[in-house]
Amino acid sequence: MSDTIGPSDLVLCVNAAPNHVTGTPVPLQAGETYRVLDVMEFACPCGRSDALLDVGVGFAWCQTRFRLLPKPKMESKPRRVTAPKEKERV
């Protein structure tokens, strides 16, 4: 699973339960998106994942807490600019 997630990818936090190794509360928020800073190829102590993710909050988190978000598609859409109409005074 770690080969699909890389640095600068966006991930969604789906599990903000207490740390499953130590039981301490985590600063992550369920439903929040985070940008991956680094993927560390170390097995999580819980045995659930083969990599730890650094998202800039705390140190490193088990990969099972996150889901990879699809990359946004770049589409250029022409935008119509509306200018205010000038009224002629009589």
Secondary structure, DSSP 8 states (H G I E B T S, - for coil): -TTT--TT-EEEE----S-TTT----S--TT-EEE--EEE----TTSS-S-EEE-SSSS-EEGGGEEE----------------------
